[in-house]
Amino acid sequence: MFTEIHSFEEFLKLKEEEPAMLAYFSTEACNVCKVLKPKVEELIEAEFSKIKLAYIKSDKLPEVAAQNQIFTAPTIVVFIEGREYIRKSRSIGISELQREIEHPYSMMFSEE
């Protein structure tokens, strides 16, 4: 389930504490975002349950968007150990996202 971020400090803390985090940047006016978000959530919960989901409304938190160089919605950024690993914007395919997450996820969580 997505955790909605309410401040830049909250975003930084989550990114620092979680070994893997998917940040979903959206805006209120983005209809594509509303359709894509539940599909991303379903994928992560079904296949990559150890990835923390963060939801950021770019229009409400412009400083978080600016610090992460987010210029369009939707944008998905996957952070591994606090560092950006994957970035997808605009037209995002779920199967493509799944393929890109599989390798780093299996490397991080294979021993558990």
C-alpha positions, 0 to 999 in steps of 0.5 A: 500500500502506498504511503502518502508523503506530506513533507520533504523531510518525510520523503528523505527519512523514508528514502534513507531508512528503506532498503528499496523504495518506489516513489510515485510522483503524480498530480491531481489533474493527471488522469493517467496517474489515477489509472496507473497507480493501482496497477503499480501498487498491485505489481509491487505487492504481488511480486516485490513486497519488500519495496516500500511504496511512496506516493508524492503529489508533485503539485502539493510538494513541489520541493520534493519534485524539484529535488528529484528533477520531476518534470512530468506526471506520472513519474516513477523512481525506484531507489535502492539503498537511497540511490536512484536506480530506475526512472520511468515517466509518462507512458509506463508499461507495467511489464517493462517496470516489472522486468527492470525491478526483478534483477536488483530486487533478487540481488537485494533480497535473495538470501532472505 
